[in-house]
Amino acid sequence: MVVTGCNLHNRIELGFTQGRMSLRYETFMSRFEEWEKFWQQKAREEISDHEYDRGSGPRGDDIENLSTEEMLEFVAPDANEVIFDAGCGSGINLLRFHSKVSRLIGMDYIDGAIKRCEERIASRKIRNVELIQGSITEVPLPDHSVDKVLCMSVLQYLDDEKVRTAFREFTRVMKGKGILILHVKNLSSIYISSLRVAKRIKLLFRRQANLEYVRPFKWYMNELTDAGYEILDYNSFNIFMVDALPRRLVVALQGIELRNRNKPFFRAGFIRRHGSDLKIKARFG
């Protein structure tokens, strides 16, 4: 998980940027160092790589295989491409894509995550993956050096200006007509918006609640367009998710969504815009 430049305070703030409303949710963690400490500690815990990245154990081979299939379908890797995974965590997407592309570069801010990646790659004798430690707001790569950038489950830790800085860095390192693929938490969903309310109530009672910078679908569309990107596709999952659903029901619903993802209902624009886990594919230039 790449987390960088967060200026986190113990409040919920309604921010306005360039005439657009962006809801910014901030946690009890008052310094970026606290987030770093959290992820470093999590990387050292005796938990699986899957739990480190996802916060829970695997959902079963059937669902995990469907999830991988959907990701490959959305990213559409090419054998001649160089893909940069900006916020690689323990390397789940490095494992998914290494056999599909020419070269992969995985980067994370947390050295514990990089160590987990190194172990996974070494154990599988993967030769076309390079690992670096760094920040998505100061990417240690040359200009025009990658074909695609993946940034998955990272931007909720950055404020609006840092996200814009990251977009500029992604643009810099991509070759002409490069592709950017994001996975973000979607405030336009029932789950994320209701979770925000629940956490806000906790704050009112002075209970700890780790609130993040979550944004609606339209915010990302506007910002990417302003940055010079053409939106190629988007989708979302966990459409029917609400807080405190039993895990078995969550997995069942996820299976329904994944198996039927290309059916007309799940391809409808409204549905694709309102799942809690939103993916966006955009091309620069």
C-alpha positions in Angstrom: 0.0 0.0 0.0 1.5 3.4 -1.0 0.5 6.1 1.4 2.2 9.5 1.0 1.9 13.1 1.9 -1.3 12.7 4.0 -2.0 15.7 6.2 -4.5 13.9 8.5 -6.4 15.6 11.3 -9.0 14.5 13.8 -12.0 15.9 12.0 -14.2 15.5 8.9 -13.7 18.4 6.5 -15.8 19.5 3.5 -13.3 20.8 0.9 -13.9 22.7 -2.3 -11.4 22.7 -5.1 -11.6 24.5 -8.5 -15.3 25.0 -7.9 -16.0 21.3 -7.3 -17.0 19.7 -4.0 -14.7 17.0 -2.7 -15.5 15.2 0.6 -12.3 14.6 2.5 -12.4 12.2 5.4 -9.6 12.4 7.9 -8.7 10.1 10.8 -7.6 10.3 14.4 -4.1 9.7 13.0 -2.6 13.3 13.1 0.6 12.6 11.1 1.6 10.8 8.0 4.1 8.8 10.2 1.1 7.2 12.0 -0.1 5.7 8.7 3.4 4.5 7.9 3.7 3.0 11.3 0.3 1.2 10.8 1.3 -0.4 7.5 4.8 -1.3 8.7 3.3 -3.0 11.7 0.7 -4.8 9.6 3.5 -6.0 7.2 5.3 -7.6 10.2 2.3 -9.4 11.6 1.9 -13.1 11.2 -0.9 -12.7 8.6 -1.2 -14.0 5.1 -0.2 -11.8 2.2 -3.9 -11.9 1.1 -5.0 -10.6 4.5 -2.3 -7.9 4.4 -3.6 -6.6 1.0 -7.3 -7.2 1.4 -7.9 -7.1 5.2 -9.4 -10.6 5.2 -8.6 -14.1 4.1 -9.2 -15.6 0.7 -12.8 -16.0 -0.4 -12.4 -19.4 -1.9 -10.7 -20.5 -5.2 -13.8 -20.0 -7.3 -14.3 -16.3 -6.3 -10.6 -15.6 -6.4 -10.2 -17.1 -9.8 -13.2 -15.0 -11.0 -11.7 -11.9 -9.5 -8.4 -12.5 -11.3 -10.2 -13.2 -14.6 -12.1 -10.0 -14.3 -8.9 -8.0 -13.5 -7.1 -9.4 -16.5 -10.1 -8.6 -18.7 -10.2 -5.0 -17.5 -6.5 -4.3 -17.6 -6.0 -6.2 -20.9 -2.2 -6.7 -20.5 -0.1 -7.1 -23.7 3.0 -9.3 -24.1 5.1 -6.3 -25.2 4.1 -4.0 -22.4 5.9 -2.6 -19.3 3.4 -2.2 -16.5 4.0 -0.1 -13.3 2.1 -1.2 -10.2 2.1 1.9 -8.1 1.2 0.7 -4.7 1.9 -3.0 -5.1 1.3 -4.1 -1.5 2.5 -7.7 -1.1 2.4 -8.2 -4.9 -1.0 -9.8 -5.8 -1.1 -8.1 -9.1 2.5 -8.8 -9.9 1.6 -12.5 -9.6 -1.4 -12.0 -11.8 0.4 -10.1 -14.6 4.0 -11.3 -14.8 3.4 -14.0 -17.3 1.3 -11.7 -19.5 3.7 -8.8 -20.1 7.3 -8.1 -21.0 8.2 -6.4 -17.6 6.6 -5.4 -14.4 7.7 -2.7 -11.9 6.2 -2.9 -8.5 6.6 0.0 -6.1 5.4 0.5 -2.5 6.1 3.2 0.1 6.3 0.6 2.9 9.5 -1.5 3.1 7.7 -4.3 4.8 5.4 -4.6 1.8 8.4 -4.7 -0.5 9.9 -7.5 1.6 6.7 -9.5 1.2 6.9 -9.0 -2.5 10.5 -10.1 -2.7 9.7 -13.3 -0.9 6.7 -14.1 -3.1 8.7 -13.4 -6.3 11.7 -15.3 -5.2 9.7 -18.4 -4.2 8.1 -18.5 -7.6 11.4 -17.7 -9.5 9.8 -14.8 -11.4 12.4 -13.0 -13.4 10.7 -10.1 -15.1 9.6 -8.1 -12.0 11.6 -5.2 -10.6 10.8 -3.9 -7.1 11.4 -0.3 -5.9 10.5 1.6 -2.7 9.0 5.0 -3.4 6.1 7.5 -3.3 3.5 7.9 -6.0 3.9 11.7 -5.7 7.6 11.4 -6.5 7.9 8.3 -8.7 11.6 7.2 -9.1 11.3 6.2 -12.7 12.4 8.0 -15.9 10.0 9.9 -18.2 8.0 7.8 -20.7 9.2 4.5 -19.4 6.0 2.4 -18.9 3.0 1.5 -21.0 0.4 1.2 -18.2 0.1 2.4 -14.7 -1.9 0.5 -12.1 -2.8 2.3 -8.9 -5.1 0.1 -6.8 -6.6 0.9 -3.4 -4.1 3.8 -2.7 -5.7 7.1 -3.4 -8.0 7.1 -0.4 -4.9 7.9 1.7 -4.1 11.1 -0.2 -5.7 14.5 -0.1 -7.0 16.1 -3.3 -3.8 18.0 -4.2 -1.6 14.9 -3.6 -3.9 12.9 -5.9 -3.4 15.5 -8.6 0.3 15.3 -8.1 0.2 11.6 -8.4 -1.8 11.9 -11.7 1.0 14.2 -13.0 3.6 11.7 -12.0 1.8 8.9 -13.7 1.5 11.0 -16.9 5.2 11.7 -16.8 6.3 8.1 -16.6 3.9 6.8 -19.2 4.7 6.5 -22.8 2.5 8.4 -25.3 -1.1 7.3 -25.2 -0.3 5.4 -22.0 -3.1 3.8 -20.0 -3.9 4.5 -16.3 -6.0 2.1 -14.3 -7.3 3.1 -10.9 -9.1 1.2 -8.2 -10.7 3.6 -5.7 -13.3 3.6 -2.9 -16.5 5.1 -4.3 -18.5 7.6 -2.2 -21.3 7.3 -4.8 -22.0 3.8 -3.4 -24.5 2.9 -0.6 -21.8 1.1 1.4 -19.1 3.8 1.5 -21.6 6.6 2.1 -23.3 4.7 4.9 -19.9 3.7 6.4 -19.0 7.3 6.4 -22.1 8.1 8.5 -21.3 5.3 10.9 -17.8 6.5 11.4 -18.9 10.1 11.8 -21.2 9.0 14.6 -18.2 7.3 16.3 -16.2 10.5 16.0 -19.0 12.4 17.7 -18.7 10.1 20.7 -14.9 10.5 20.6 -14.3 6.9 19.5 -11.6 6.1 17.1 -12.6 5.7 13.5 -10.0 5.5 10.7 -11.6 7.7 8.1 -10.0 8.2 4.7 -10.3 10.5 1.7 -13.1 8.9 -0.2 -14.6 10.6 -3.3 -17.6 10.2 -5.6 -17.4 8.8 -9.1 -17.9 12.2 -10.7 -14.8 13.6 -8.9 -12.5 11.2 -10.6 -14.1 11.7 -14.0 -13.7 15.4 -13.7 -10.1 15.3 -12.4 -8.9 12.8 -15.0 -10.5 14.7 -17.8 -9.0 18.0 -16.6 -5.6 16.2 -16.5 -5.9 15.3 -20.2 -7.2 11.8 -19.9 -9.9 10.1 -22.0 -12.1 7.8 -20.0 -12.1 4.4 -21.8 -14.0 2.3 -19.4 -15.1 1.9 -15.8 -16.9 -0.7 -13.6 -17.6 -1.3 -10.0 -18.3 -4.1 -7.7 -19.9 -4.6 -4.2 -23.0 -2.8 -5.5 -25.2 -4.4 -2.9 -22.8 -4.2 0.0 -24.0 -2.6 3.3 -22.2 -2.5 6.6 -22.2 -5.6 8.8 -23.4 -8.1 6.3 -22.3 -11.7 7.2 -19.2 -12.7 5.3 -20.9 -15.7 3.7 -23.5 -13.4 2.2 -20.9 -10.9 1.0 -19.0 -13.6 -0.8 -22.2 -14.9 -2.4 -23.1 -11.5 -3.7 -19.6 -10.9 -5.0 -19.8 -14.2 -6.9 -23.1 -13.1 -8.5 -21.6 -9.8 -9.6 -18.4 -11.4 -11.0 -20.2 -14.2 -12.8 -22.7 -11.8 -14.4 -20.4 -8.8 -14.9 -21.0 -8.6 -18.7 -24.7 -9.1 -18.5 -26.8 -6.0 -19.5 -27.9 -5.3 -15.9 -24.3 -5.1 -14.5 -23.1 -3.1 -17.6 -25.8 -0.4 -17.1 -24.1 2.9 -16.5 -26.0 3.6 -13.2 -24.9 0.2 -11.8 -21.3 0.6 -12.9 -21.1 4.0 -11.2 -22.5 2.9 -7.8 -20.5 0.0 -6.5 -18.2 0.6 -3.6 -15.1 -0.7 -5.4 -14.7 1.4 -8.6 -12.2 0.7 -11.4 -11.4 3.3 -14.0 -9.4 2.9 -17.2 -8.2 6.1 -18.9 -5.8 7.0 -21.7 -3.6 10.1 -21.7 -3.5 12.3 -24.8 
